[in-house]
Amino acid sequence: MTFETIAFEVENNVAKLTLNRPDSLNSFTQKMHEEVRSVLTQVRDDASIRCLLITGAGRGFCAGQDLNDRSVKSDQAAPDLGESVEKNYNPLIRTIFDLEKPVICAVNGVAAGAGASIALACDIVIAARSASFIQAFCKIGLVPDSGGTWSLPRALGLPRAKALALLGDKLSAEQAAQWGMIWQCVDDDKLQEEALKLAAHLATQPTKGLARIKKLLNESMSNPLHVQLEAEKAAMRELGRSNDYREGVAAFIEKRAPKFQGN
Ligand code: T3D
């Protein structure tokens, strides 16, 4: 299948989605939303895909909404950004968040506006040393959307989240890694290799177990301890009956490498 605004490939159980409008730093148009949505549905529904890697083409990761599509003359009606968020950005973030497989984001360059929020919605973020994160919203009178006001304080604490969101300053990938906002910062020429290595590893692991880990950790942010303990119990009960648990234990006892099927 060919796309206008993205590239998509599946190899060795890893799906790679590349945002591909490099001249506009991979900013989102309606077409890009539609194409991303269609491949994310495929990733969700295809059990043979066991890890998703998201990255960008060219020198940017994603500059958020394409602002050319938001330019209005003084006599024109303002666009309904709430509708855009409801129809496009919120479902995108929910899909990444709810996906029952790990999502790696390889941030190859600047991630601004919703681009930064999309990166933060992924499970493991690895960035090139030259990449950066910019909460650009305040510079055009908006708020961090796509989960930005939710993920930023959780990743960084309120003081840093507020300063970044109110000032719109550029946060370097190195600083983001030092502050724990992302997993890792690597040399530019190693980014794709390292991200693919990580994805290839995750695609061989017990996918169902990883999905439950992701869900539990995501929910832990708003659950009280007693609710979380119950949720852990339910997950353990379910996973104790999985083929991959059986295989993991057998491989340990037989002193061999496990062969997980993802179920
Ligand atoms: O509207 C809704 O649906 C609601 C949802 C909104 C979500 C949002 O994301 S709102 C925030 C939108 N994004 C921004 O405000 C970021 C705008 N971009 C920038 O501030 C800068 O481009 C960057 C800081 C990201 C990078 O700066 P720099 O100096 O490295 O690059 P540049 O020269 O500004 O950009 C390179 C090209 O990309 C340039 O085009 P040109 O001049 O070479 O033809 C620039 O216009 C284009 N570009 C960058 N960002 C966008 C964009 N074109 C359209 N929309 C963009 N967001």
Boltz pocket constraint, residues with backbone or C-beta under 6 A from the ligand:
constraints:
  - pocket:
      binder: B
      contacts: [[A, 22], [A, 23], [A, 24], [A, 25], [A, 27], [A, 63], [A, 64], [A, 65], [A, 66], [A, 67], [A, 68], [A, 70], [A, 81], [A, 84], [A, 85], [A, 89], [A, 110], [A, 112], [A, 113], [A, 114], [A, 115], [A, 134], [A, 136], [A, 137], [A, 140], [A, 142], [A, 145]]
      max_distance: 6.0
